[in-house]
C-alpha cells in the first residue's frame, strides 16, 4: 500500500532538514514514507534495535557501547554517536512506596530475582541460566510477569525439569505504570535475558532503584541494558559471558549486604552519572542532528563553505 503523500508533502514544504524514523520495521512503522525521502537527511532512532538495511536511512543514532566502532560494518547506515546512552528516559515519573512483598506472594526475607521482560525474550537458554542461579541461592525466587495460565504452567514445568520446585516461580499481573515502577523496589536483582536484552524495561528498573544484571553480545538488541549500566557507571552489572552472568548473580544473591550496597551505589550513580540528565541529553541530541545536516550540506554544497 502506498503511503499517504500529504504529510510527506508537508515535511518537504516545511523544509525539514532531518527526519527521524522512530519505528523502523516495527509494527506501525512507515518505511514506505521514508523511501520517498521527504527530507534530505533521514535517521533511525530508538524503537528498532538494529540496522534497517535501507538505502533511504542515512544514520542510525547510537552510542559507542551500543555499537562499538568495529561492529559498524554490520550496519547499512552511518552510525551517529551520542556522547551518552542513546536511550532517553522520563525523569518526571515519581516512584512511590511499594506495598509489602506479601501482596505479590513474595518471601519477606529471601532473595527475589526479577525478570519483567516480554515473554518472547525469555528463551530456553536464558531461563536455564536463571534456574542455575536459583539452584545455588537457597530459598530465592524468580519473579515474572503473568504470561497467561498456559505459559506459566509451561515455565513451571520447565523449572521442574531443571531441578527446581515450580513454586519458586512467582507470577504477577500487569499493573498501571507507576504501580509497576514501585514494585521494582521489592526485587533484589533484575536478571536480564539474552540475546534480546531489556531496553525500556531496564531503564525503568534502574530508575526505580533495582539493579539490572545483563550479559551483552554483539548485536544492538543484546547491548542496550549494557549501555545503560555502562553510562550509569556500574560495570559490575555487565557480565562478560554466560558463566560470568550466572556466577555474578549467585554471588550477589547469596550476600544481602552486597545487594544492599549495590542498591546504595545505584541510587548514588543515578544522581551523579548523567544517565538521567535529560536537559544535557536534549542538548547533545540537538547538536548531533545539526552535525548530520552539516555533513550533508558540506557534501552537497562544498562551495558554500
Order of alpha helices (4+ residues) and beta strands (2+ residues): alpha-beta-alpha-beta-beta-beta-beta-alpha-beta-alpha-beta-alpha-beta-alpha-beta-alpha-beta-alpha-alpha-alpha
